Amino acid sequence: MNYNVLAYIIYLVVMIFIIVYVGRLFYRNGRVFILALFKGHELQTDQLNQILLLAYYLFNIGYAFMKLRYWEKVADVEMLISSLGSNIGLLTLILAITHYFNMALVYYLSKKQTSLFTK
């Protein structure tokens, strides 16, 4: 049996589910922060939020598919589980780091914006 094909299928199903779920969660809950940056301009907020969601999907799903190119040969079930765990864990870690970077950027922009108006 070719375990690589099974690993690819499991990996892609799990990662696309995680990416879409987290993306929708960020899209829904992040609107408040973007709305605060745009001082209540809902049209600009919604447009930027949609662009950010699209960029998030393209970047992360693209990376998930690119990861398949460098996947090691899976010989048995033990290696299948190990390989899936490390590859899913790596992409989840990248998602978390990207999220924290974006939140730090929003925090920095909000502080910079308030300091401009207090001078």
N, C-alpha and C positions, 0 to 999 in steps of 0.2 A: 504494500500500500504506500502511496505517495503522501507522506505526512506534510510536505510543504504546502500542497494545495489546501489541505484541511486547515493548516495554520493560517494561511492567507485569508481564507473565508472567515474563520473565527475572529481573527484580528480586525479585518475590515468591518465586520458587522458590529463588533464591540466598540471600535474607535469611532465609527460614524455615528453610532447611537450617543456616545459620550459627547462628541463634538457638537452634534445638533442639540442635545439636551442642554449642555452648558451654554451654547450660543443663545438659545432662546431665553434662558434664565438671565444672562447678562443683558440681552436686548430689553427684556421686560423691566428689570430692576435698575439698569444703568441709565435709563431715560431721565430719572430724577436728577442725577448728577450732571448730565449734559444740559438739562433744562436750566439748572442753576447757573451754569457757565454762560448760557445764552440769554440770561435774564428774562426767562419766560417766553421767548420766541419759539412757539411750538412747531412751526413749519420747519425752521432750520434745525431744530432739535431732532425731529423725526427723520429728516433727510440724512443728517449726519449719523444718526443711530443706525439707519438702514445701510449706509455705506460701511460703517464699522462692522456690522454683522456680516455683510458680504465679504469683506476683506478677511475677517476671522475665519469664515468657512473656507474660502479659497486657500488661505495660508495653511490651515491645519489639516484639511482633507488632502491637499496637495502633498504636504509633508508625510502624511500617513501612507499615501500611495508610493511616494519616493522611497520610503523605508523598505518597501517590498524588494527593491532592487538589491539591497545589501543584506538581505536575510540569509543567514547561514543554512546549510543543508540540515534538515531535520530527519534523523534516522529512526527514532523510536518515540514512544509516548512520553517518556520522561523528558526527553529533549524538547518535545512539543510544548509541554507545560512550562518548562523553563524559558523557552524562547518567547512564548506568548507573554509570560509574566514580565520579562525584561523589556520587551518592546512596548507593551501596553503601559507599563510603569514609566518608561522614558517619555512617551508622548504625553502622559498625564502630568508628569513633572514639567514638561515644556508648557503645557496649558496653564499650570499653576503659576509659573514664573512670569509668563506673558500677562496673566491677570493681575498679579501684584505690580508689575511694571506699569500697566495701564492705570491702576488705581493710584499709584504714586504720581503719575503724570497728571491725572485729574486733580489730585490734591495740590500739586505744585501750581497748576494753572489757576485753581480757585484762590490760592493764597496770593499769587501774583496779581490777579484781577482785583482782589480786595485792597491790596496795597497801593495799586494805581489810583484808586478812588479815595483813599484816605489821606493822600498827600496834599 
